[in-house]
Amino acid sequence: MLIQNESRVKEYLPITGLADFNKLSAKLIFGADSPAIQENRVATVQCLSGTGSLRVGGEFLARHYHERTIYIPQPTWGNHPKVFTLAGLTARSYRYYDPATRGLDFQGLLEDISSAPSGAIVLLHACAHNPTGVDPTLEQWEQIRQLMRSKALLPFFDSAYQGFASGSLDKDAQSVRMFVADGGELLMAQSYAKNMGLYGERVGALSIVCGSADIAVKVESQLKLVIRPMYSNPPLHGASIVATILKDSAMFDEWTLELKAMADRIISMREQLFNALKIRGPSVSKLWMFNLLVHFLLIPLCQSVDHLSYHAETPGDWSHIIKQIGMFTFTGLNSDQVAFMRQEYHIYMTSDGRISMAGLSSRTVPHLADAIHAAVTKLK
Ligand SMILES: Cc1ncc(COP(=O)(O)O)c(C=O)c1O
């Protein structure tokens, strides 16, 4: 549609970007009935995808906010500390992931956030935490919210995977909406790289939810002063694609169905990998021969075969693969095992053991399961 529309121009956008795109982006993350939007308390600017939104937000805070320390989860997306440090903030970390349970270190998180100085900024992954795939439950989010508001900590949400965690755009925004509903301030960085597949178009938005409409006007004006010397104004094409889809109810519905299909496919890959690891034997052919042996020789010889486990499981508990959500699984493989899989099986992943479930298919799951099995049995 955009290409065929000959009246389209390639003029510069305003410093704050495409107005429709900004309005629709705020609506997408905060909800159409958000009180903050209805009361005009949100200042939204189009930025260069998620990274650019985080950077503009960071620079704005370094210039105008009274507390320049930002707490980021440990671990987090590798670019977070660099983006915020170069923006002029001091990055500290809070405990997030417990390697023992391969789940959330909720106690550690609460303790570290409690000991942050009043007013400090806290970076929160809105959903589908990268790299762990571990998110707080809604009850835990509520406790985090209460603690943060009681200490006047400033939430800075990073939403790079809205729709990818549960398959529902609204469900994946629940953490953010809980904080908006209490009337307090927050920053919100949105990326359309993954959920609209617009990686290279660099489409994103920064929204600042303010205490009043008056403040939102001033904040927007200051954001322009941050953006103008950085890149003057944002790119047109990607934002036009997003605005066109968000505006048109038929296209919007089609997009949400596609998102759900993507999220479901990722969930199915999790199940397939988990099941493959559960039945992984020394090798498929050996397992097949072993099964034959058990069925035709051992079973007739034994009264009871209950104690015989002839499907060798991959050692370890792999249930985190189905418990974690979103694109990534934090496998728990160590860097030696990752290197072994690279050398012996040509499987490439980050050295912290993170894999992208979106990159897997039913065809490649058996090869990955073989490699994991070999890695954890050879290198403990
Ligand atoms: C947590 C998180 N935030 C932000 C981003 C930024 O992505 P982009 O700048 O491509 O939108 C990513 C990308 O991987 C991410 O995982």
Ligand as a Chemical Component Dictionary entry (heavy atoms), coordinates in Angstrom:
data_LIG
# 
_chem_comp.id                   LIG 
_chem_comp.type                 NON-POLYMER 
_chem_comp.pdbx_formal_charge   0 
_chem_comp.three_letter_code    LIG 
# 
loop_
_chem_comp_atom.comp_id 
_chem_comp_atom.atom_id 
_chem_comp_atom.alt_atom_id 
_chem_comp_atom.type_symbol 
_chem_comp_atom.charge 
_chem_comp_atom.model_Cartn_x 
_chem_comp_atom.model_Cartn_y 
_chem_comp_atom.model_Cartn_z 
_chem_comp_atom.pdbx_ordinal 
LIG C1 C1 C 0 15.718 -6.424 26.078 1  
LIG C2 C2 C 0 16.003 -5.723 24.810 2  
LIG N1 N1 N 0 15.860 -4.405 24.756 3  
LIG C3 C3 C 0 16.082 -3.725 23.638 4  
LIG C4 C4 C 0 16.476 -4.344 22.493 5  
LIG C5 C5 C 0 16.705 -3.462 21.326 6  
LIG O1 O1 O 0 16.423 -3.901 20.100 7  
LIG P1 P1 P 0 16.221 -2.897 18.880 8  
LIG O2 O2 O 0 17.105 -1.726 19.104 9  
LIG O3 O3 O 0 16.604 -3.688 17.692 10 
LIG O4 O4 O 0 14.790 -2.542 18.893 11 
LIG C6 C6 C 0 16.663 -5.736 22.483 12 
LIG C7 C7 C 0 17.118 -6.445 21.292 13 
LIG O5 O5 O 0 17.562 -7.543 21.257 14 
LIG C8 C8 C 0 16.402 -6.441 23.683 15 
LIG O6 O6 O 0 16.526 -7.765 23.760 16 
# 
loop_
_chem_comp_bond.comp_id 
_chem_comp_bond.atom_id_1 
_chem_comp_bond.atom_id_2 
_chem_comp_bond.value_order 
_chem_comp_bond.pdbx_ordinal 
LIG C1 C2 SING 1  
LIG C2 N1 SING 2  
LIG C2 C8 DOUB 3  
LIG N1 C3 DOUB 4  
LIG C3 C4 SING 5  
LIG C4 C5 SING 6  
LIG C4 C6 DOUB 7  
LIG C5 O1 SING 8  
LIG O1 P1 SING 9  
LIG P1 O2 DOUB 10 
LIG P1 O3 SING 11 
LIG P1 O4 SING 12 
LIG C6 C7 SING 13 
LIG C6 C8 SING 14 
LIG C7 O5 DOUB 15 
LIG C8 O6 SING 16 
# 
